[in-house]
């Protein structure tokens, strides 16, 4: 399969169009004192957009993003953008990182050097990884399948990327949000390739089923999850049932897109809602820019639609794969205190071969962006003993060093 180097190069015309749209924003009336209770705080949004217009420098961000090793390839007629950074240690382990929504490959920018070069960041060089960060199909800057049901095929693309394209025989995988679902699918269907999987949540799809003989902790978890869905899950239902209606507005209005994203970053952090403390304005805007400039908000909704509209045949096949695969692959969970759900260990053990269960001291949904040091440390710790079990084999990827 052909692999080409990729460089982010946004034409000036796109930036001029964006500037004009920001200047011509029609702001809605504000409800006095509502703050974040009714959604994105209008006063915060206006400050963010003001900085976007006068202080934010896309070209600077573009240059920094291009310091990473970007590539594109085509697998099963899907154009896949990915980052591939080589480890600096004596025997780096290949590690696949999969993002979710509403983030992007940007989720892992801070953590990549902590994993590829732990020796320069207070860690042991022997814990280094070759890190591969693909962009989910339909997300910036990957293409999209024409047919529906894509979310149930991403793991096959990732398996081909790691083995047929990059030449790795075995690898580790990490993910959160949609990334946890794709990573579980990898373990189900390609267990022979997986050294282990590391997740920041138990995929929400398991809440669709209710096994018999639940513990009190599991009953509470499912009740809390249902409550969260009622209070904060409206976005999920809209993106699952009417994605085109929503996308029409967000693809046309950068401020609308920012409002839709910022609400999630504000609600899903561990900084008492202080976005600038957790992420910084530049990081928030860059994530929005990646969607805006690639016009990918519409296609980023399709995993939600695919999941809601999967038929019985799909779910039966997935259950069979779960029995056959994911319960055999060593699994680790890093659970952050302000994430959206808080499953007990016995819930995870129904579906995974849990070998490590870490309740993190701080952090939330976007842990790789918010507390990359803690997440990197837990990933290193999980894979450290598993490295000793791996046979030393020469691969195409190692031969390229």
C-alpha positions as CSV (number, residue, x, y, z in Angstrom):
1,X,0.0,0.0,0.0
2,X,1.3,3.4,-0.9
3,X,2.2,5.8,1.9
4,X,2.7,9.5,1.2
5,X,3.9,12.2,3.5
6,X,1.2,14.7,4.4
7,X,1.6,18.4,5.2
8,X,-1.2,20.6,6.5
9,X,-1.4,23.5,4.1
10,X,-4.6,25.6,4.3
11,X,-5.0,28.1,1.5
12,X,-5.2,31.8,2.4
13,X,-8.7,31.9,0.8
14,X,-10.1,29.6,3.5
15,X,-8.7,31.8,6.3
16,X,-10.1,34.9,4.6
17,X,-13.5,33.3,4.4
18,X,-13.3,32.4,8.0
19,X,-12.3,35.9,9.1
20,X,-15.3,37.3,7.2
21,X,-17.7,34.9,8.8
22,X,-16.4,35.7,12.3
23,X,-16.8,39.4,11.7
24,X,-20.3,39.0,10.4
25,X,-21.6,36.8,13.2
26,X,-25.2,37.4,14.2
27,X,-25.2,37.0,18.0
28,X,-28.4,35.7,19.7
29,X,-29.9,37.5,22.6
30,X,-28.5,36.5,26.0
31,X,-30.5,35.3,29.0
32,X,-29.3,37.3,32.0
33,X,-27.2,35.4,34.5
34,X,-27.7,32.0,32.7
35,X,-24.0,31.3,32.4
36,X,-23.5,27.7,31.3
37,X,-26.8,26.4,32.5
38,X,-28.5,26.8,29.1
39,X,-25.5,25.6,27.1
40,X,-22.5,27.5,26.0
41,X,-22.0,30.8,28.0
42,X,-22.5,33.6,25.5
43,X,-20.1,35.9,27.3
44,X,-17.3,33.3,27.3
45,X,-18.0,32.5,23.6
46,X,-17.7,36.1,22.7
47,X,-14.4,36.4,24.5
48,X,-13.2,33.3,22.7
49,X,-14.3,34.5,19.3
50,X,-12.6,37.9,20.0
51,X,-9.4,36.1,20.7
52,X,-9.9,34.0,17.6
53,X,-10.1,37.1,15.5
54,X,-7.3,39.1,17.1
55,X,-4.9,36.9,19.0
56,X,-5.0,33.4,17.5
57,X,-2.5,32.5,14.9
58,X,-3.4,29.6,12.7
59,X,-0.2,29.7,10.7
60,X,1.8,29.3,13.9
61,X,-0.4,26.3,14.9
62,X,-0.1,24.9,11.4
63,X,3.7,25.0,11.6
64,X,3.7,23.3,15.0
65,X,1.3,20.6,13.9
66,X,3.6,19.9,10.9
67,X,6.5,19.2,13.3
68,X,4.8,15.8,13.7
69,X,5.3,13.1,11.1
70,X,2.0,13.1,9.1
71,X,1.2,10.6,6.4
72,X,-1.7,9.4,4.3
73,X,-2.6,6.1,2.8
74,X,-5.6,4.4,1.3
75,X,-7.1,1.2,2.8
76,X,-10.2,-0.3,1.3
77,X,-10.8,2.8,-0.7
78,X,-10.7,5.0,2.4
79,X,-8.1,7.7,2.6
80,X,-6.5,7.6,6.1
81,X,-4.5,10.4,7.7
82,X,-2.2,9.3,10.4
83,X,0.8,10.4,12.5
84,X,3.7,8.0,13.0
85,X,6.3,8.9,15.5
86,X,9.2,6.6,16.2
87,X,10.3,5.8,19.7
88,X,13.8,6.6,20.9
89,X,14.3,3.8,23.4
90,X,16.2,0.6,22.9
91,X,13.2,-1.5,21.7
92,X,10.1,0.6,21.2
93,X,6.7,-1.1,21.3
94,X,4.2,-0.1,18.6
95,X,1.2,1.6,20.1
96,X,-2.0,2.7,18.3
97,X,-3.9,5.6,19.8
98,X,-7.5,6.3,18.7
99,X,-9.4,9.5,19.5
100,X,-13.1,10.3,19.9
101,X,-15.5,13.1,19.4
102,X,-15.5,16.2,19.5
103,X,-11.7,16.0,19.6
104,X,-9.4,14.8,16.8
105,X,-5.9,13.6,16.4
106,X,-5.0,16.7,18.3
107,X,-6.1,14.9,21.5
108,X,-2.7,13.1,21.5
109,X,-0.3,16.0,20.6
110,X,0.9,16.5,24.2
111,X,1.2,12.8,25.0
112,X,3.1,11.6,21.9
113,X,6.6,12.8,23.1
114,X,5.9,11.4,26.6
115,X,5.4,8.0,25.0
116,X,8.0,8.1,22.2
117,X,10.8,9.6,24.4
118,X,10.0,8.9,28.1
119,X,13.7,9.3,29.0
120,X,13.5,13.0,28.2
121,X,10.4,13.4,30.4
122,X,11.3,11.8,33.7
123,X,10.7,8.2,32.6
124,X,12.6,5.1,31.6
125,X,13.8,4.9,28.0
126,X,12.9,1.2,28.0
127,X,9.2,2.3,28.1
128,X,9.3,4.0,24.7
129,X,6.8,3.4,22.0
130,X,6.4,3.8,18.3
131,X,3.2,5.9,18.3
132,X,0.6,5.7,15.5
133,X,-2.3,8.1,15.7
134,X,-4.8,7.7,12.8
135,X,-7.6,10.1,12.2
136,X,-11.0,8.3,12.4
137,X,-12.7,8.0,9.0
138,X,-14.8,11.2,8.4
139,X,-12.7,13.2,10.9
140,X,-9.9,15.7,10.0
141,X,-8.1,14.8,7.6
142,X,-9.3,11.3,6.8
143,X,-11.8,10.3,4.1
144,X,-15.0,8.5,4.6
145,X,-16.7,5.3,3.5
146,X,-19.6,5.8,1.2
147,X,-21.8,3.2,2.9
148,X,-23.3,3.3,6.4
149,X,-22.1,1.2,9.3
150,X,-18.5,2.6,9.2
151,X,-17.9,2.5,12.9
152,X,-18.1,-1.3,12.8
153,X,-15.3,-1.5,10.3
154,X,-12.7,1.0,11.6
155,X,-10.9,-1.7,13.5
156,X,-10.2,-3.6,10.3
157,X,-8.7,-0.4,8.8
158,X,-6.5,0.0,11.8
159,X,-5.4,-3.6,11.7
160,X,-4.4,-3.2,8.1
161,X,-2.6,0.1,8.8
162,X,-0.5,-1.4,11.6
163,X,0.4,-4.7,9.8
164,X,0.1,-4.3,6.0
165,X,1.1,-0.7,5.8
166,X,3.5,-0.2,8.7
167,X,4.8,-3.8,9.0
168,X,4.1,-4.4,12.7
169,X,3.3,-7.9,13.7
170,X,1.9,-7.1,17.2
171,X,1.1,-3.9,18.9
172,X,-0.7,-2.2,21.8
173,X,-3.7,0.0,21.5
174,X,-5.3,2.8,23.6
175,X,-8.5,4.8,23.2
176,X,-11.2,6.8,24.8
177,X,-14.7,7.8,23.7
178,X,-15.2,6.3,20.2
179,X,-11.5,5.3,20.5
180,X,-12.4,2.8,23.3
181,X,-15.1,1.3,21.1
182,X,-12.7,0.9,18.1
183,X,-10.0,-0.5,20.4
184,X,-12.5,-3.1,21.8
185,X,-13.5,-4.0,18.3
186,X,-9.8,-4.6,17.5
187,X,-9.5,-6.9,20.5
188,X,-12.6,-8.8,19.4
189,X,-11.6,-9.3,15.8
190,X,-7.8,-9.2,15.8
191,X,-6.8,-10.6,19.2
192,X,-3.8,-12.3,17.7
193,X,-2.3,-8.8,16.9
194,X,-2.9,-7.2,20.3
195,X,-0.3,-7.2,23.1
196,X,-3.0,-5.5,25.3
197,X,-5.5,-2.7,25.2
198,X,-5.6,0.4,27.5
199,X,-8.9,2.3,27.8
200,X,-10.2,5.4,29.7
201,X,-13.8,4.1,29.8
202,X,-15.9,1.0,29.3
203,X,-17.5,1.5,25.9
204,X,-21.0,2.9,26.4
205,X,-22.5,0.3,24.0
206,X,-22.4,-2.2,26.9
207,X,-25.1,-0.1,28.7
208,X,-27.5,-1.2,26.0
209,X,-27.6,-4.6,27.6
210,X,-28.5,-5.4,31.2
211,X,-27.0,-8.7,32.4
212,X,-28.6,-10.7,35.2
213,X,-27.5,-10.5,38.8
214,X,-26.0,-7.0,38.8
215,X,-24.1,-5.9,41.9
216,X,-25.3,-2.8,43.8
217,X,-22.4,-0.9,42.3
218,X,-23.4,-1.9,38.8
219,X,-27.0,-0.9,39.5
220,X,-25.9,2.5,40.7
221,X,-23.6,2.9,37.7
222,X,-26.4,2.2,35.2
223,X,-28.8,4.5,37.0
224,X,-26.2,7.3,37.1
225,X,-25.5,6.7,33.4
226,X,-29.2,7.0,32.5
227,X,-29.4,10.2,34.6
228,X,-26.4,11.7,32.7
229,X,-28.0,10.8,29.4
230,X,-31.1,12.7,30.3
231,X,-29.2,15.8,31.5
232,X,-26.3,15.9,29.0
233,X,-26.9,13.4,26.3
234,X,-29.2,15.4,24.0
235,X,-26.3,15.9,21.6
236,X,-26.0,12.2,21.2
237,X,-29.6,11.7,20.2
238,X,-29.5,14.6,17.7
239,X,-26.3,13.3,16.1
240,X,-27.7,9.8,16.0
241,X,-31.1,10.6,14.6
242,X,-30.9,14.0,12.7
243,X,-27.2,14.5,11.9
244,X,-27.7,16.3,8.5
245,X,-30.0,18.9,10.1
246,X,-27.5,19.8,12.7
247,X,-24.5,19.7,10.3
248,X,-26.1,22.2,7.9
249,X,-25.8,24.9,10.5
250,X,-22.5,24.0,12.0
251,X,-20.7,23.6,8.7
252,X,-21.8,27.1,7.7
253,X,-21.1,29.0,11.0
254,X,-17.7,28.9,12.7
255,X,-19.3,30.4,15.9
256,X,-22.0,27.8,15.9
257,X,-19.4,25.1,15.6
258,X,-17.4,26.6,18.4
259,X,-20.4,26.8,20.6
260,X,-21.3,23.1,20.0
261,X,-17.7,22.0,20.8
262,X,-16.9,24.3,23.7
263,X,-20.0,23.2,25.7
264,X,-18.5,19.7,25.8
265,X,-15.0,20.7,26.7
266,X,-16.5,22.9,29.5
267,X,-18.7,20.2,30.9
268,X,-16.2,17.4,30.6
269,X,-13.1,18.7,32.4
270,X,-11.6,18.6,35.9
271,X,-10.9,22.3,36.2
272,X,-14.2,23.5,37.7
273,X,-15.2,24.5,34.2
274,X,-12.2,26.8,33.7
275,X,-11.5,26.0,30.0
276,X,-8.4,28.2,29.8
277,X,-6.8,26.4,32.8
278,X,-7.4,23.0,31.3
279,X,-6.8,23.4,27.7
280,X,-5.9,27.0,26.7
281,X,-7.7,29.0,24.1
282,X,-5.2,28.1,21.3
283,X,-5.8,24.4,21.8
284,X,-9.6,24.8,21.9
285,X,-9.6,26.9,18.7
286,X,-7.1,24.6,16.9
287,X,-9.4,21.6,17.4
288,X,-12.3,23.7,16.1
289,X,-10.2,24.8,13.2
290,X,-9.4,21.3,12.2
291,X,-13.1,20.5,11.8
292,X,-13.9,23.8,10.1
293,X,-11.1,23.8,7.6
294,X,-11.6,20.1,6.7
295,X,-15.4,20.6,6.6
296,X,-15.8,17.3,8.5
297,X,-18.4,18.1,11.1
298,X,-21.1,16.2,9.1
299,X,-19.1,13.0,8.6
300,X,-17.9,13.1,12.2
301,X,-21.6,12.5,13.3
302,X,-21.9,9.3,11.3
303,X,-20.6,6.9,14.0
304,X,-23.5,8.0,16.2
305,X,-26.0,7.3,13.4
306,X,-24.3,4.0,12.6
307,X,-24.5,2.9,16.2
308,X,-28.1,3.8,16.7
309,X,-29.2,2.2,13.5
310,X,-27.2,-1.1,13.6
311,X,-29.5,-4.0,13.2
312,X,-29.8,-7.2,15.2
313,X,-27.5,-9.1,12.9
314,X,-24.7,-6.6,13.6
315,X,-25.2,-6.8,17.4
316,X,-25.3,-10.7,17.4
317,X,-22.0,-10.7,15.4
318,X,-20.4,-8.3,17.8
319,X,-21.5,-10.4,20.8
320,X,-19.9,-13.5,19.3
321,X,-16.7,-11.6,18.6
322,X,-16.7,-10.4,22.2
323,X,-16.8,-14.0,23.5
324,X,-14.1,-15.1,21.0
325,X,-11.7,-12.2,21.3
326,X,-11.8,-9.3,23.7
327,X,-12.0,-11.4,26.8
328,X,-8.6,-13.0,25.9
329,X,-6.6,-9.8,25.4
330,X,-5.1,-8.2,28.6
331,X,-6.9,-4.9,29.3
332,X,-6.2,-1.9,31.5
333,X,-8.5,0.9,32.5
334,X,-7.5,4.4,33.6
335,X,-10.6,6.0,35.1
336,X,-10.6,9.8,35.6
337,X,-12.6,11.3,38.5
338,X,-14.5,13.8,36.4
339,X,-15.2,11.7,33.3
340,X,-18.7,11.2,32.2
341,X,-19.2,7.7,33.6
342,X,-17.8,5.8,36.6
343,X,-18.2,2.0,36.0
344,X,-17.2,-0.4,38.8
345,X,-14.5,-2.9,38.1
346,X,-17.0,-5.8,38.1
347,X,-18.9,-4.2,35.2
348,X,-15.7,-4.0,33.1
349,X,-14.8,-7.6,34.0
350,X,-18.0,-8.8,32.4
351,X,-16.6,-7.8,29.0
352,X,-12.8,-7.6,29.3
353,X,-9.8,-9.5,30.7
354,X,-9.0,-6.8,33.2
355,X,-5.3,-6.8,34.4
356,X,-5.0,-3.2,35.6
357,X,-7.6,-0.9,37.1
358,X,-6.4,2.6,38.0
359,X,-8.5,5.3,39.6
360,X,-6.6,8.4,38.6
361,X,-6.2,11.3,41.0
362,X,-7.4,14.0,38.6
363,X,-8.5,14.5,35.1
364,X,-11.6,14.0,33.0
365,X,-12.8,13.0,29.5
366,X,-10.0,14.5,27.5
367,X,-7.3,13.1,29.7
368,X,-4.6,13.1,27.0
369,X,-5.1,16.8,26.6
370,X,-5.7,17.7,30.2
371,X,-3.4,15.4,32.2
372,X,-1.1,13.8,29.6
373,X,1.6,13.1,32.2
374,X,-0.7,10.9,34.3
375,X,-2.1,9.1,31.3
376,X,1.3,8.4,29.8
377,X,2.5,7.0,33.1
378,X,-0.4,4.6,33.4
379,X,0.1,3.5,29.8
380,X,3.8,2.8,30.4
381,X,3.0,1.0,33.6
382,X,0.5,-1.3,31.9
383,X,2.6,-2.3,29.0
384,X,5.9,-2.6,30.9
385,X,5.4,-6.3,32.0
386,X,3.8,-7.2,28.7
387,X,6.9,-6.2,26.8
388,X,8.8,-9.1,28.5
389,X,6.3,-11.6,27.0
390,X,6.8,-10.4,23.4
391,X,9.2,-12.4,21.1
392,X,11.9,-10.3,19.5
393,X,11.1,-10.3,15.8
394,X,12.4,-8.1,13.1
395,X,9.7,-6.2,11.2
396,X,9.5,-3.9,8.3
397,X,8.9,-1.0,10.7
398,X,12.0,-1.7,12.8
399,X,14.1,-2.3,9.6
400,X,13.3,1.3,8.5
401,X,14.9,2.9,11.5
